[in-house]
Amino acid sequence: MSARNRRGGRRRRGGGGHHGPDERWLITYADMLTLLLALFIVLYSISSLNTSKFEEMKTSLRDAFSGKIISGGEGIIETGVSATRDTPTSIVPNITPPRVQIANPRDSTAAAALAARIEDNEFRRIKAQIDAYARTHGLRDQVEAVVARRGLVVRLLTDQVLFDSGFADLKSEGMPLLTHVGNLLVIDRIHPILVEGHTDDVPISTSRFESNWELSTARATEVVRYLIDRGVPTRRFGASGYADLHPLGSNGTDRGRARNRRVEVVLQRLHLTSSQTTDAAPDPQEGLNP
C-alpha cells in the first residue's frame, strides 16, 4: 500500500507539474518590458530639448498662420485679417496710393500772369535805357525798342547806322550803339536772343550775295558775332534772315524801304499768358512810326 501511495504521489506531482511549462512566457515577457523600460530611460537621459528654439519655432508658426510678418521676411496675408474659410484673404498688399496735389487752375493762371508782368517790367526797364541812349546820341529815327508779344524788340535801321547799302560789314558809326545794346544784354543773362535781318524788296545780285536772303542772313550773323565779342554768351543767340518778307513800311516809297532795311535784336519771352504768342515773325503793326 505504501508502494501504491508512492505511485499516486508521483502522479500528483506529475499532474501538478503539467501546468508549469505553459506559464514560462511570463518570465520572458517581463524581461522584455524591463529591457524596453531601461532603453527609454537611457534615451530620455541622453536627449536634451532646446526649449528656446522650440518656443521660437512655435511663435514663428503662430505668426505665419495669423497673418503677422515673420522677422526677416514679408507677410503674404494682410495683417489683422484672420485666414478662415469664411473670410477670403488676398496676397496683394494693401497699398495706399500717394495723395496727388492738383494745382488750382486759378492759382496757375495767376502765377503765369504775375511772371509775365514781372518780365514786362524788366523789358520796359531795358527799353527805357535804349530810348535814353537814342535821344542822347540823336538816333531816335534809327533806333527803337518795342515791348511786343514775342518779347523786347530792338529795331536798328541799317542805313546810316550799321551797314552800307548792299553790304554786310559793320560801320564804325554803329559799333557804339551795338556795344550799348550788348552791355544791356549781358546784364539780363537769362532771355534767349534772336537776331533777325530784313531788307526791302529791291533785288540784289552781287558776287557776294545772290539775293536778299543771303544779305539779310549775313547782316544778322555779323551783329551776333559782334555781340558775342562783347561778352554776350554764345548759347543765348540765334540768327535768321527774312529778306523782304516782313516789311514795316511800304516798299513803294524811299522812306518805307528805309524802314524795311533793318536788323532786329529780339529778347524773347520766357513767360507767356493766353493773350500772348511766340510768333517768330515780327508783327507789322509793331514798328517805327512812319
Backbone as CSV, one residue per row, in Angstrom:
resi,resn,N_x,N_y,N_z,CA_x,CA_y,CA_z,C_x,C_y,C_z
1,MET,0.838,-1.208,0.000,0.000,0.000,0.000,0.858,1.238,0.000
2,SER,1.929,1.057,0.661,2.872,2.196,0.635,3.418,2.416,-0.737
3,ALA,3.614,1.298,-1.479,4.112,1.450,-2.856,3.060,2.089,-3.737
4,ARG,1.804,1.736,-3.494,0.736,2.337,-4.307,0.632,3.828,-4.025
5,ASN,0.761,4.140,-2.735,0.703,5.581,-2.399,1.840,6.357,-3.021
6,ARG,2.995,5.676,-3.057,4.127,6.395,-3.676,3.852,6.647,-5.142
7,ARG,3.267,5.693,-5.840,2.972,5.910,-7.253,1.901,6.982,-7.404
8,GLY,0.904,6.987,-6.510,-0.112,8.056,-6.575,0.472,9.421,-6.315
9,GLY,1.384,9.424,-5.359,2.013,10.724,-5.084,2.804,11.215,-6.275
10,ARG,3.445,10.280,-6.957,4.207,10.724,-8.139,3.259,11.262,-9.200
11,ARG,2.076,10.663,-9.298,1.129,11.158,-10.292,0.640,12.546,-9.916
12,ARG,0.458,12.798,-8.588,0.018,14.142,-8.190,1.074,15.170,-8.478
13,ARG,2.365,14.808,-8.241,3.421,15.784,-8.563,3.511,15.976,-10.058
14,GLY,3.377,14.835,-10.777,3.412,14.987,-12.222,2.225,15.769,-12.720
15,GLY,1.035,15.525,-12.128,-0.146,16.297,-12.526,0.001,17.758,-12.210
16,GLY,0.555,18.053,-11.038,0.763,19.477,-10.691,1.770,20.112,-11.612
17,GLY,2.768,19.378,-12.077,3.765,19.949,-12.987,3.284,20.010,-14.409
18,HIS,2.117,19.524,-14.737,1.612,19.559,-16.102,1.286,20.986,-16.550
19,HIS,0.869,21.843,-15.595,0.534,23.266,-15.924,1.732,24.193,-15.800
20,GLY,2.852,23.820,-15.331,4.020,24.694,-15.124,4.617,25.245,-16.398
21,PRO,4.907,24.427,-17.407,5.575,24.960,-18.609,4.747,25.987,-19.350
22,ASP,3.423,25.997,-19.270,2.604,26.981,-20.005,2.756,28.390,-19.468
23,GLU,3.260,28.620,-18.275,3.377,29.960,-17.687,4.797,30.504,-17.760
24,ARG,5.709,29.853,-18.438,7.085,30.338,-18.516,7.217,31.589,-19.409
25,TRP,6.289,31.836,-20.345,6.377,33.021,-21.229,6.279,34.324,-20.451
26,LEU,5.664,34.255,-19.267,5.563,35.481,-18.461,6.928,35.989,-18.048
27,ILE,7.821,35.044,-17.800,9.174,35.466,-17.393,9.859,36.205,-18.540
28,THR,9.758,35.637,-19.757,10.380,36.296,-20.925,9.738,37.655,-21.212
29,TYR,8.427,37.731,-21.111,7.708,38.992,-21.360,8.110,40.065,-20.359
30,ALA,8.233,39.634,-19.084,8.642,40.595,-18.057,10.054,41.088,-18.315
31,ASP,10.942,40.154,-18.738,12.309,40.583,-19.060,12.317,41.588,-20.214
32,MET,11.489,41.354,-21.255,11.447,42.268,-22.402,10.941,43.651,-21.996
33,LEU,9.910,43.719,-21.187,9.398,45.008,-20.720,10.437,45.758,-19.915
34,THR,11.163,44.988,-19.100,12.211,45.627,-18.300,13.284,46.233,-19.188
35,LEU,13.682,45.478,-20.233,14.700,45.994,-21.153,14.200,47.231,-21.917
36,LEU,12.939,47.206,-22.378,12.389,48.375,-23.086,12.323,49.600,-22.186
37,LEU,11.916,49.373,-20.934,11.867,50.485,-19.988,13.242,51.074,-19.778
38,ALA,14.232,50.178,-19.637,15.598,50.661,-19.460,16.069,51.441,-20.687
39,LEU,15.693,50.938,-21.907,16.095,51.631,-23.141,15.512,53.035,-23.216
40,PHE,14.220,53.186,-22.923,13.595,54.515,-22.966,14.175,55.454,-21.912
41,ILE,14.527,54.875,-20.755,15.145,55.711,-19.722,16.488,56.234,-20.197
42,VAL,17.276,55.359,-20.844,18.584,55.786,-21.355,18.430,56.839,-22.444
43,LEU,17.483,56.602,-23.396,17.270,57.581,-24.472,16.828,58.928,-23.927
44,TYR,15.954,58.917,-22.974,15.494,60.171,-22.385,16.608,60.896,-21.661
45,SER,17.470,60.115,-21.011,18.548,60.738,-20.234,19.605,61.373,-21.118
46,ILE,19.829,60.789,-22.333,20.889,61.353,-23.196,20.353,62.437,-24.124
47,SER,19.050,62.575,-24.236,18.486,63.620,-25.106,18.308,64.907,-24.306
48,SER,18.481,66.088,-25.033,18.290,67.400,-24.378,17.413,68.254,-25.283
49,LEU,16.342,68.744,-24.808,15.406,69.556,-25.575,15.793,71.026,-25.456
50,ASN,16.012,71.689,-26.646,16.337,73.119,-26.675,15.032,73.904,-26.569
51,THR,14.736,74.328,-25.365,13.448,74.983,-25.113,13.315,76.299,-25.867
52,SER,14.399,77.085,-25.930,14.322,78.397,-26.581,14.037,78.262,-28.071
53,LYS,14.700,77.274,-28.732,14.441,77.074,-30.154,13.026,76.574,-30.388
54,PHE,12.553,75.749,-29.497,11.189,75.247,-29.644,10.170,76.380,-29.525
55,GLU,10.391,77.271,-28.555,9.477,78.395,-28.379,9.536,79.341,-29.574
56,GLU,10.757,79.544,-30.112,10.906,80.427,-31.272,10.188,79.860,-32.489
57,MET,10.334,78.563,-32.710,9.649,77.924,-33.822,8.138,77.996,-33.643
58,LYS,7.691,77.775,-32.416,6.256,77.820,-32.156,5.697,79.217,-32.423
59,THR,6.444,80.245,-31.997,5.999,81.623,-32.218,5.957,81.960,-33.702
60,SER,6.985,81.525,-34.445,7.032,81.803,-35.880,5.873,81.165,-36.614
61,LEU,5.585,79.920,-36.258,4.459,79.248,-36.905,3.139,79.926,-36.585
62,ARG,2.978,80.346,-35.328,1.739,81.021,-34.944,1.576,82.344,-35.685
63,ASP,2.691,83.117,-35.800,2.626,84.396,-36.504,2.340,84.212,-37.987
64,ALA,2.947,83.176,-38.571,2.743,82.952,-40.004,1.293,82.657,-40.321
65,PHE,0.669,81.841,-39.502,-0.706,81.466,-39.787,-1.718,82.484,-39.292
66,SER,-1.268,83.469,-38.499,-2.192,84.515,-38.046,-2.086,85.767,-38.890
67,GLY,-1.154,85.791,-39.890,-1.057,86.931,-40.792,0.004,87.925,-40.427
68,LYS,0.752,87.717,-39.353,1.798,88.647,-38.966,3.040,88.415,-39.811
69,ILE,3.917,89.425,-39.843,5.142,89.337,-40.634,6.224,88.690,-39.810
70,ILE,6.824,87.647,-40.361,7.909,86.958,-39.677,9.169,87.782,-39.811
71,SER,9.951,87.827,-38.759,11.189,88.595,-38.767,12.095,88.117,-39.889
72,GLY,12.549,89.084,-40.727,13.427,88.732,-41.833,12.685,88.404,-43.104
73,GLY,11.374,88.532,-43.140,10.615,88.201,-44.335,9.459,89.143,-44.514
74,GLU,8.602,88.840,-45.468,7.443,89.659,-45.760,6.197,88.802,-45.676
75,GLY,5.173,89.345,-45.073,3.943,88.585,-44.933,3.191,88.502,-46.243
76,ILE,2.467,87.414,-46.440,1.660,87.269,-47.637,0.184,87.400,-47.332
77,ILE,-0.161,87.474,-46.046,-1.553,87.661,-45.657,-1.656,88.998,-44.971
78,GLU,-2.633,89.752,-45.337,-2.788,91.093,-44.793,-2.924,91.055,-43.282
79,THR,-2.166,91.897,-42.612,-2.168,91.926,-41.156,-3.532,92.340,-40.637
80,GLY,-3.963,91.650,-39.589,-5.229,91.996,-38.964,-6.411,91.242,-39.515
81,VAL,-6.208,90.424,-40.555,-7.303,89.644,-41.116,-6.994,88.184,-40.896
82,SER,-7.851,87.476,-40.190,-7.619,86.065,-39.911,-7.976,85.240,-41.128
83,ALA,-7.113,84.238,-41.396,-7.325,83.376,-42.556,-8.307,82.278,-42.191
84,THR,-9.552,82.493,-42.483,-10.591,81.499,-42.210,-11.271,81.133,-43.518
85,ARG,-12.097,80.115,-43.445,-12.807,79.697,-44.640,-13.847,80.722,-45.057
86,ASP,-14.388,81.456,-44.079,-15.439,82.418,-44.382,-14.881,83.746,-44.856
87,THR,-13.617,84.032,-44.532,-13.022,85.319,-44.884,-11.911,85.102,-45.889
88,PRO,-12.113,85.411,-47.169,-11.054,85.221,-48.158,-9.922,86.203,-47.905
89,THR,-8.726,85.769,-48.135,-7.553,86.611,-47.952,-6.941,86.915,-49.297
90,SER,-6.225,88.016,-49.362,-5.600,88.443,-50.604,-4.097,88.463,-50.436
91,ILE,-3.416,87.992,-51.480,-1.948,88.038,-51.438,-1.427,89.352,-51.993
92,VAL,-2.320,90.232,-52.473,-1.907,91.542,-52.964,-1.800,92.490,-51.786
93,PRO,-0.650,93.152,-51.587,-0.509,94.053,-50.442,-1.450,95.233,-50.550
94,ASN,-1.910,95.667,-49.408,-2.823,96.803,-49.346,-2.004,98.085,-49.409
95,ILE,-1.836,98.621,-50.609,-1.002,99.804,-50.816,-1.903,101.012,-50.976
96,THR,-1.655,102.010,-50.165,-2.412,103.252,-50.265,-1.734,104.168,-51.269
97,PRO,-2.400,104.557,-52.357,-1.753,105.404,-53.364,-1.414,106.761,-52.777
98,PRO,-0.303,107.354,-53.232,0.065,108.672,-52.714,-0.963,109.717,-53.101
99,ARG,-1.134,110.645,-52.239,-2.096,111.716,-52.485,-1.502,112.706,-53.478
100,VAL,-2.176,112.891,-54.591,-1.698,113.779,-55.645,-2.248,115.173,-55.394
101,GLN,-1.321,116.121,-55.350,-1.722,117.504,-55.160,-2.030,118.124,-56.525
102,ILE,-3.279,118.425,-56.775,-3.693,119.008,-58.044,-3.700,120.523,-57.896
103,ALA,-2.910,121.146,-58.763,-2.807,122.596,-58.687,-4.130,123.235,-59.095
104,ASN,-4.458,124.274,-58.403,-5.656,125.027,-58.731,-5.408,125.796,-60.026
105,PRO,-6.228,125.583,-61.058,-6.010,126.306,-62.318,-5.973,127.812,-62.140
106,ARG,-6.768,128.313,-61.213,-6.755,129.757,-60.986,-5.410,130.212,-60.448
107,ASP,-4.829,129.400,-59.537,-3.524,129.759,-58.996,-2.458,129.723,-60.081
108,SER,-2.504,128.719,-60.963,-1.525,128.617,-62.041,-1.648,129.796,-62.992
109,THR,-2.863,130.158,-63.321,-3.074,131.292,-64.219,-2.590,132.585,-63.584
110,ALA,-2.870,132.747,-62.307,-2.427,133.957,-61.617,-0.907,134.022,-61.542
111,ALA,-0.266,132.870,-61.289,1.195,132.850,-61.228,1.806,133.174,-62.584
112,ALA,1.221,132.630,-63.660,1.732,132.920,-65.001,1.563,134.395,-65.343
113,ALA,0.428,134.954,-64.973,0.197,136.373,-65.242,1.170,137.247,-64.462
114,LEU,1.447,136.863,-63.214,2.396,137.628,-62.407,3.797,137.563,-63.007
115,ALA,4.216,136.368,-63.439,5.541,136.228,-64.052,5.639,137.047,-65.332
116,ALA,4.563,137.067,-66.117,4.564,137.854,-67.352,4.656,139.345,-67.053
117,ARG,3.976,139.806,-65.998,4.048,141.224,-65.634,5.454,141.601,-65.178
118,ILE,6.073,140.725,-64.400,7.445,140.999,-63.958,8.383,141.069,-65.154
119,GLU,8.182,140.140,-66.102,9.018,140.143,-67.304,8.794,141.409,-68.121
120,ASP,7.537,141.833,-68.247,7.241,143.073,-68.965,7.930,144.266,-68.312
121,ASN,7.925,144.306,-66.994,8.591,145.408,-66.296,10.091,145.423,-66.590
122,GLU,10.692,144.235,-66.662,12.114,144.163,-66.989,12.366,144.629,-68.420
123,PHE,11.492,144.221,-69.326,11.638,144.676,-70.709,11.493,146.194,-70.807
124,ARG,10.547,146.746,-70.089,10.349,148.200,-70.133,11.546,148.940,-69.542
125,ARG,12.175,148.351,-68.542,13.369,148.983,-67.971,14.495,149.045,-69.003
126,ILE,14.715,147.950,-69.730,15.751,147.943,-70.767,15.373,148.891,-71.904
127,LYS,14.100,148.892,-72.268,13.623,149.789,-73.326,13.891,151.250,-72.965
128,ALA,13.638,151.611,-71.707,13.864,152.995,-71.284,15.334,153.380,-71.423
129,GLN,16.240,152.469,-71.122,17.666,152.770,-71.250,18.076,152.915,-72.714
130,ILE,17.510,152.091,-73.584,17.829,152.219,-75.011,17.253,153.515,-75.574
131,ASP,16.027,153.850,-75.184,15.425,155.099,-75.649,16.239,156.299,-75.179
132,ALA,16.712,156.262,-73.931,17.525,157.368,-73.418,18.830,157.485,-74.204
133,TYR,19.439,156.367,-74.536,20.679,156.394,-75.321,20.410,156.975,-76.710
134,ALA,19.292,156.572,-77.332,18.966,157.079,-78.664,18.723,158.584,-78.636
135,ARG,18.053,159.093,-77.606,17.812,160.534,-77.507,19.125,161.281,-77.313
136,THR,19.962,160.752,-76.453,21.222,161.429,-76.146,22.127,161.510,-77.373
137,HIS,22.118,160.489,-78.225,23.034,160.429,-79.364,22.351,160.757,-80.686
138,GLY,21.142,161.287,-80.623,20.462,161.707,-81.842,20.112,160.560,-82.772
139,LEU,19.717,159.440,-82.228,19.420,158.259,-83.040,17.956,157.836,-82.936
140,ARG,17.095,158.757,-82.605,15.699,158.378,-82.401,15.045,157.888,-83.686
141,ASP,15.524,158.372,-84.839,14.940,157.935,-86.102,15.529,156.620,-86.595
142,GLN,16.588,156.171,-85.980,17.247,154.939,-86.420,17.106,153.777,-85.429
143,VAL,16.728,154.082,-84.192,16.678,153.046,-83.149,15.339,153.143,-82.419
144,GLU,14.730,152.014,-82.194,13.513,151.979,-81.388,13.427,150.628,-80.682
145,ALA,12.995,150.674,-79.426,12.763,149.455,-78.643,11.267,149.327,-78.393
146,VAL,10.713,148.160,-78.645,9.281,147.915,-78.523,9.064,146.662,-77.678
147,VAL,8.180,146.761,-76.674,7.762,145.580,-75.918,6.601,144.957,-76.683
148,ALA,6.872,143.860,-77.361,5.897,143.223,-78.241,5.438,141.889,-77.658
149,ARG,4.601,141.196,-78.408,4.078,139.912,-77.945,5.184,138.874,-77.780
150,ARG,6.173,138.921,-78.627,7.235,137.907,-78.565,8.399,138.303,-77.687
151,GLY,8.393,139.510,-77.153,9.457,139.945,-76.261,9.842,141.394,-76.496
152,LEU,11.039,141.748,-76.078,11.567,143.093,-76.314,12.267,143.098,-77.669
153,VAL,11.778,143.940,-78.577,12.326,144.016,-79.928,13.075,145.340,-80.069
154,VAL,14.379,145.250,-80.324,15.213,146.436,-80.555,15.462,146.515,-82.054
155,ARG,14.880,147.544,-82.721,14.996,147.685,-84.168,16.076,148.714,-84.493
156,LEU,16.993,148.265,-85.334,18.109,149.114,-85.744,18.055,149.268,-87.260
157,LEU,17.734,150.483,-87.745,17.721,150.704,-89.185,19.159,150.687,-89.694
158,THR,19.369,149.916,-90.748,20.748,149.706,-91.207,21.326,150.941,-91.886
159,ASP,20.498,151.703,-92.601,21.021,152.866,-93.304,21.561,153.888,-92.313
160,GLN,22.731,154.403,-92.577,23.385,155.458,-91.804,23.812,155.007,-90.405
161,VAL,23.573,153.770,-90.035,23.926,153.326,-88.686,24.814,152.091,-88.732
162,LEU,24.339,151.009,-89.318,25.063,149.740,-89.229,25.783,149.354,-90.514
163,PHE,25.084,149.400,-91.647,25.649,148.868,-92.885,25.449,149.852,-94.036
164,ASP,26.349,149.798,-94.982,26.141,150.490,-96.252,25.229,149.652,-97.130
165,SER,24.585,150.296,-98.085,23.641,149.601,-98.949,24.334,148.478,-99.721
166,GLY,23.763,147.263,-99.611,24.280,146.118,-100.340,25.454,145.424,-99.675
167,PHE,25.815,145.832,-98.452,26.967,145.229,-97.769,26.544,144.698,-96.390
168,ALA,27.406,143.841,-95.831,27.140,143.264,-94.511,28.315,143.474,-93.572
169,ASP,29.096,144.529,-93.821,30.225,144.861,-92.949,29.805,145.986,-92.011
170,LEU,29.980,145.795,-90.716,29.570,146.800,-89.733,30.339,148.105,-89.930
171,LYS,29.583,149.192,-89.859,30.202,150.514,-89.948,30.665,150.944,-88.560
172,SER,31.702,151.694,-88.511,32.235,152.148,-87.219,31.221,153.013,-86.479
173,GLU,30.351,153.734,-87.238,29.361,154.588,-86.594,28.352,153.791,-85.762
174,GLY,28.098,152.546,-86.141,27.103,151.757,-85.428,27.658,150.919,-84.291
175,MET,28.972,150.843,-84.173,29.558,149.984,-83.138,29.267,150.458,-81.715
176,PRO,29.322,151.770,-81.418,28.978,152.193,-80.049,27.545,151.832,-79.658
177,LEU,26.613,151.952,-80.617,25.227,151.586,-80.329,25.120,150.091,-80.022
178,LEU,25.755,149.253,-80.824,25.717,147.813,-80.563,26.413,147.469,-79.251
179,THR,27.460,148.211,-78.923,28.138,147.963,-77.645,27.209,148.259,-76.475
180,HIS,26.443,149.364,-76.576,25.495,149.705,-75.514,24.408,148.630,-75.402
181,VAL,23.879,148.189,-76.526,22.867,147.127,-76.508,23.456,145.847,-75.920
182,GLY,24.688,145.528,-76.300,25.336,144.327,-75.773,25.518,144.377,-74.268
183,ASN,25.854,145.545,-73.736,26.012,145.670,-72.281,24.699,145.395,-71.551
184,LEU,23.588,145.851,-72.120,22.287,145.578,-71.509,21.934,144.094,-71.599
185,LEU,22.300,143.456,-72.697,22.016,142.030,-72.849,22.846,141.194,-71.887
186,VAL,24.066,141.614,-71.618,24.909,140.889,-70.663,24.308,140.960,-69.270
187,ILE,23.754,142.118,-68.913,23.144,142.272,-67.590,21.911,141.379,-67.464
188,ASP,21.143,141.248,-68.532,19.916,140.437,-68.487,20.227,138.969,-68.192
189,ARG,21.068,138.331,-68.966,21.626,136.992,-68.727,20.691,135.811,-68.960
190,ILE,19.391,135.983,-68.928,18.522,134.802,-68.917,17.718,134.614,-70.196
191,HIS,17.363,135.678,-70.889,16.466,135.546,-72.030,17.226,135.147,-73.293
192,PRO,16.656,134.228,-74.084,17.247,133.911,-75.394,17.195,135.135,-76.304
193,ILE,18.160,135.222,-77.200,18.275,136.378,-78.088,18.212,135.896,-79.534
194,LEU,17.315,136.470,-80.304,17.209,136.170,-81.725,17.528,137.438,-82.510
195,VAL,18.511,137.348,-83.390,18.892,138.477,-84.240,18.380,138.192,-85.646
196,GLU,17.572,139.131,-86.182,16.940,138.947,-87.487,17.404,140.026,-88.458
197,GLY,17.673,139.594,-89.678,17.999,140.540,-90.745,16.832,140.703,-91.700
198,HIS,16.551,141.961,-92.114,15.444,142.264,-93.021,15.927,143.234,-94.098
199,THR,15.329,143.125,-95.273,15.676,144.013,-96.388,14.401,144.568,-97.017
200,ASP,14.584,145.465,-97.987,13.448,145.897,-98.805,13.265,144.905,-99.947
201,ASP,12.390,145.233,-100.884,12.098,144.284,-101.959,12.901,144.541,-103.228
202,VAL,13.880,145.425,-103.149,14.731,145.679,-104.314,15.684,144.505,-104.485
203,PRO,15.652,143.826,-105.623,16.504,142.646,-105.801,17.984,143.022,-105.752
204,ILE,18.780,142.082,-105.312,20.222,142.255,-105.270,20.877,141.011,-105.862
205,SER,21.921,141.205,-106.618,22.667,140.083,-107.182,24.102,140.540,-107.375
206,THR,24.943,140.183,-106.420,26.352,140.540,-106.466,27.193,139.277,-106.352
207,SER,28.509,139.448,-106.447,29.395,138.296,-106.317,29.349,137.703,-104.909
208,ARG,28.961,138.510,-103.936,28.918,138.036,-102.548,27.525,137.589,-102.141
209,PHE,26.496,138.298,-102.584,25.122,137.986,-102.189,24.276,137.788,-103.443
210,GLU,23.772,136.588,-103.599,22.962,136.291,-104.770,21.556,136.854,-104.655
211,SER,21.085,137.054,-103.413,19.736,137.583,-103.212,19.669,138.253,-101.849
212,ASN,18.496,138.810,-101.562,18.296,139.445,-100.256,18.306,138.437,-99.113
213,TRP,18.080,137.153,-99.414,18.170,136.135,-98.364,19.591,136.072,-97.809
214,GLU,20.564,135.996,-98.687,21.952,135.936,-98.219,22.352,137.230,-97.524
215,LEU,21.900,138.371,-98.064,22.265,139.652,-97.460,21.681,139.790,-96.060
216,SER,20.403,139.495,-95.898,19.765,139.650,-94.583,20.366,138.687,-93.559
217,THR,20.673,137.460,-93.987,21.267,136.490,-93.063,22.676,136.898,-92.671
218,ALA,23.450,137.388,-93.622,24.821,137.806,-93.333,24.839,138.980,-92.359
219,ARG,23.918,139.916,-92.503,23.862,141.051,-91.575,23.487,140.585,-90.163
220,ALA,22.566,139.652,-90.052,22.186,139.139,-88.730,23.369,138.448,-88.057
221,THR,24.072,137.606,-88.799,25.211,136.897,-88.197,26.351,137.849,-87.863
222,GLU,26.501,138.926,-88.614,27.541,139.908,-88.304,27.252,140.594,-86.967
223,VAL,25.987,140.920,-86.715,25.611,141.524,-85.434,25.812,140.525,-84.296
224,VAL,25.438,139.274,-84.517,25.636,138.249,-83.490,27.108,138.134,-83.140
225,ARG,27.962,138.090,-84.149,29.399,137.939,-83.900,29.941,139.126,-83.089
226,TYR,29.460,140.317,-83.397,29.925,141.495,-82.659,29.483,141.432,-81.194
227,LEU,28.234,141.044,-80.947,27.738,140.977,-79.566,28.440,139.877,-78.773
228,ILE,28.750,138.765,-79.418,29.491,137.702,-78.731,30.871,138.197,-78.331
229,ASP,31.500,138.952,-79.225,32.822,139.507,-78.897,32.750,140.486,-77.731
230,ARG,31.561,141.041,-77.461,31.405,141.980,-76.344,30.967,141.275,-75.061
231,GLY,30.939,139.954,-75.063,30.707,139.226,-73.813,29.359,138.569,-73.645
232,VAL,28.467,138.690,-74.633,27.176,138.011,-74.516,27.392,136.525,-74.819
233,PRO,26.924,135.610,-73.955,27.170,134.173,-74.161,26.629,133.666,-75.498
234,THR,27.422,132.846,-76.154,27.042,132.312,-77.470,25.763,131.498,-77.401
235,ARG,25.572,130.740,-76.312,24.426,129.828,-76.217,23.083,130.551,-76.226
236,ARG,23.068,131.840,-76.006,21.808,132.571,-75.967,21.336,133.012,-77.348
237,PHE,22.180,132.888,-78.364,21.894,133.511,-79.649,21.261,132.569,-80.657
238,GLY,20.481,133.180,-81.523,20.015,132.571,-82.757,20.010,133.660,-83.809
239,ALA,20.235,133.300,-85.071,20.280,134.287,-86.148,19.459,133.782,-87.324
240,SER,18.785,134.699,-88.000,17.976,134.329,-89.160,17.847,135.521,-90.090
241,GLY,17.620,135.224,-91.356,17.394,136.267,-92.350,16.049,136.081,-93.016
242,TYR,15.269,137.160,-93.133,13.918,137.089,-93.685,13.774,137.823,-95.015
243,ALA,14.855,138.348,-95.539,14.798,139.089,-96.798,13.729,140.189,-96.694
244,ASP,12.779,140.223,-97.658,11.759,141.275,-97.648,10.388,140.749,-97.226
245,LEU,10.355,139.638,-96.502,9.072,139.005,-96.170,8.267,139.769,-95.127
246,HIS,8.901,140.532,-94.261,8.187,141.182,-93.152,8.488,142.685,-93.146
247,PRO,7.898,143.412,-94.069,8.157,144.859,-94.124,7.430,145.607,-93.014
248,LEU,8.039,146.695,-92.591,7.389,147.602,-91.643,6.687,148.745,-92.367
249,GLY,7.194,149.127,-93.504,6.613,150.214,-94.286,6.381,149.778,-95.717
250,SER,5.884,150.706,-96.505,5.602,150.425,-97.908,6.896,150.433,-98.713
251,ASN,7.065,149.414,-99.544,8.222,149.380,-100.425,8.041,150.268,-101.653
252,GLY,6.919,150.993,-101.709,6.678,151.900,-102.826,7.296,153.266,-102.628
253,THR,7.834,153.561,-101.427,8.442,154.864,-101.153,9.846,154.669,-100.598
254,ASP,10.648,155.708,-100.756,12.008,155.639,-100.221,11.992,155.509,-98.696
255,ARG,11.098,156.262,-98.061,11.022,156.206,-96.598,10.597,154.809,-96.134
256,GLY,9.626,154.221,-96.804,9.170,152.889,-96.426,10.260,151.844,-96.617
257,ARG,10.991,151.937,-97.733,12.072,150.975,-97.963,13.183,151.137,-96.928
258,ALA,13.443,152.370,-96.508,14.480,152.604,-95.493,14.088,151.963,-94.156
259,ARG,12.821,152.003,-93.854,12.357,151.376,-92.605,12.441,149.857,-92.674
260,ASN,12.294,149.328,-93.859,12.321,147.866,-94.006,13.740,147.303,-93.954
261,ARG,14.729,148.132,-94.274,16.120,147.665,-94.199,16.593,147.831,-92.753
262,ARG,16.568,146.736,-92.031,16.807,146.834,-90.594,17.347,145.507,-90.053
263,VAL,17.879,145.586,-88.837,18.247,144.409,-88.041,17.494,144.511,-86.724
264,GLU,16.865,143.424,-86.323,16.117,143.400,-85.068,16.789,142.442,-84.086
265,VAL,17.013,142.949,-82.882,17.535,142.128,-81.785,16.362,141.864,-80.843
266,VAL,15.943,140.608,-80.763,14.733,140.241,-80.014,15.132,139.515,-78.737
267,LEU,14.759,140.114,-77.621,14.917,139.455,-76.322,13.634,138.653,-76.087
268,GLN,13.690,137.357,-76.279,12.484,136.535,-76.333,11.893,136.282,-74.950
269,ARG,10.574,136.205,-74.940,9.855,135.973,-73.689,10.098,134.567,-73.153
270,LEU,10.066,134.471,-71.827,10.071,133.182,-71.143,8.720,132.865,-70.527
271,HIS,7.928,133.893,-70.251,6.629,133.713,-69.597,5.545,134.295,-70.495
272,LEU,4.575,133.466,-70.814,3.504,133.853,-71.714,2.163,133.740,-71.014
273,THR,1.234,134.571,-71.434,-0.148,134.462,-70.988,-0.997,134.060,-72.183
274,SER,-2.263,133.826,-71.939,-3.150,133.377,-73.014,-3.288,134.415,-74.118
275,SER,-3.001,135.673,-73.829,-3.151,136.727,-74.829,-1.863,136.992,-75.592
276,GLN,-0.811,136.242,-75.279,0.475,136.460,-75.924,0.832,135.263,-76.787
277,THR,1.589,135.488,-77.828,2.030,134.429,-78.729,3.533,134.454,-78.830
278,THR,4.072,133.420,-79.463,5.527,133.305,-79.630,5.899,133.262,-81.105
279,ASP,5.166,133.999,-81.933,5.463,134.005,-83.364,6.882,134.490,-83.601
280,ALA,7.600,133.786,-84.474,8.972,134.180,-84.790,8.992,135.439,-85.638
281,ALA,8.023,135.588,-86.508,7.995,136.752,-87.384,7.485,137.967,-86.634
282,PRO,8.021,139.153,-86.940,7.584,140.360,-86.251,6.180,140.757,-86.660
283,ASP,5.512,141.441,-85.778,4.188,141.967,-86.058,4.354,143.243,-86.871
284,PRO,3.775,143.311,-88.070,3.941,144.515,-88.886,3.428,145.766,-88.208
285,GLN,2.498,145.643,-87.256,1.948,146.812,-86.587,2.864,147.336,-85.493
286,GLU,3.888,146.579,-85.118,4.757,146.984,-84.022,6.077,147.501,-84.596
287,GLY,6.033,148.668,-85.190,7.245,149.188,-85.817,7.444,150.655,-85.524
288,LEU,8.447,151.208,-86.182,8.718,152.628,-86.047,7.594,153.430,-86.692
289,ASN,7.300,154.550,-86.103,6.245,155.386,-86.655,6.682,155.936,-88.006
290,PRO,5.780,155.961,-88.999,6.147,156.483,-90.320,6.416,157.972,-90.253
